[in-house]
Amino acid sequence: MQTIILRTFVPLLTALMVLFSIFILLRGHNAPGGGFIGGLIAASALALYGIACGVDQARRALVVHPIAVAGTGAFLAGLSGLLSWPVAMPYLTGLWWEIPIAPSTTVELSTPFIFDLGVWLVVVGAITSIAFALEERDFD
């Protein structure tokens, strides 16, 4: 049973939970958090959206199929380990790059972050796919 209050506030709550999930993802290596916990938060937000607004609307809001999200994440996580081979370092060695975005501003990119992003995508895709399948199933 869906109430008007639930359908009204869940989209806002979902957006806030996804933003918090991204904050946890970005916080990862310097403090507790990272890809797995952030992915769990984002997946639970999408599952809540599916419960409140229906799975069909949640699938349309997600735009990309959850299995494709999980597959992309697995590819990124594997690729992050392979990026150390061209510089003759062992698999999963952490590498850091500074990317200039303005004359006096740079952004650091690292293989541990790419790995965490891959884990985040795998968790979001897999759990969202499972949650949507369970919400669509009739348990009579």
C-alpha positions, 0 to 999 in steps of 0.5 A: 500500500502506497501512501501519498506522504511516502510517494511525496517524500521518498524522492527527496530522501532518495536524492539525499541518501545518494548524495550521502553515499557519494560523500562516503565513497569520496571519503574512503581512504582517509577515513572510514567509508568507501565503496562498499558502505557507500554502495549499500547506502545508494542501493537501499535508497534505490530500493526504498524508491522502488517500494514507494513509487513502484519498480517500473518508475524506479527502473525508469529513474535509474536509466541504466540496467542494474546489471550493466552498472554492476558489470561496469563496476567489475570492469573498473575494479579489475582495470584499477589493478592492471594500471600498475603493470605498464610502470612495472609495478605489482598488480593492485599497486596504488598509483596517484596522478595530479590532473590540472583543472584550472591554472592553480588547481589540481585534482588527485586521481588514484587507482585505489579510488578507481577500485572503490568506485568499481566496488561502489558500482558493483554493490549498487548494481547487484543489490538494486537488481536483487531488490527490484526482482524481489519487489516484482515477485508475487509471494502469495 
